Each structure stands twice: as structure tokens, then as C-alpha cells.
Amino acid sequence: MWRWICGCCLALCATVACSAGNDTISEEHSFTDGAGRSCRAVLEKTSVSAPSLSDTVSCDSGTRQCSAESKPCFQLSVDNDSGEVRNCPACCQGTASSFTSSDCSPLVCNTDADCVFARAQCVGGACTCENGICE
């Protein structure tokens, strides 16, 4: 009997502990890219200072043509060489996406606050991340 009660208590505690970590906050950012698209990025985070777990980007135009298995989407990407934050028309299937780097456009900015990511800086009208690290 005690074994059954202890087993039930242990299962209940494990369920509560696991479900307690699922809370995220959504952080919304509007931006314009070099192709003239007006876009909105939603970053999912566990806290304001935490790096994003995922992001979703929607824009008013310029989607990519995709196969029947995937759907048009946009993906934020950081150029490995320059650290420039770019908006890329992509094809998404589940949590995976694919895009061509030459189709990407830089995020246009006037101030650091225009750059979506916390560590990105507005340099010469484009958002960049030092060493390619944005969060």
C-alpha cells in the first residue's frame, strides 16, 4: 500500500515539475528589410533576458515558391562573415526551413531597437551582431 502511495506521489511530483517549465513569453518586433517588406517577428522565450527558443516571421510580400510538402515562410538568419541579420524567404515543413542566402535581405534600422535581437546593433543602417551572436 505504501509503495503504491509513494509511487503515485512521485509520478505527480514529476508531472508538476515537467509541466512547470513549459511557460514561455512572446516578444513581438516589427521591422523592415532591404527588399522593402514590412515584417513582424515573434520570439518565444522563457524570460525577457533568455535567448529565444524559436521565432516566427511574417511579411507583407515576397514569399518564396515552395513544393507541395512545404509552405512559404520567412527565416531570420545571421551572415557568418559580416554578422548582418537578414530576413530570408524560405520554405518550411514542421520546424525545418530551407532558403537560399542570395535571396536574403538585411534588416533595415535607424536605432538598435529596430534590430529584433537583444545583442544586435544598428550599424550603417543595417542590423549586425558581433561575432554573429545575437542573443
Secondary structure, 3 states (H helix, E strand, C coil): CHHHHHHHHHHHHHHHHHHHCCCCEEEEEEEEECCCCEEEEEEEECCCCCCCCEEEEEECCCCCCCCCCCEEEEEEEECCCCCEEEEEEEEEECCEEECCHHHCEEEECCCHHHHCCCCCEEECCEEECHHHCCC
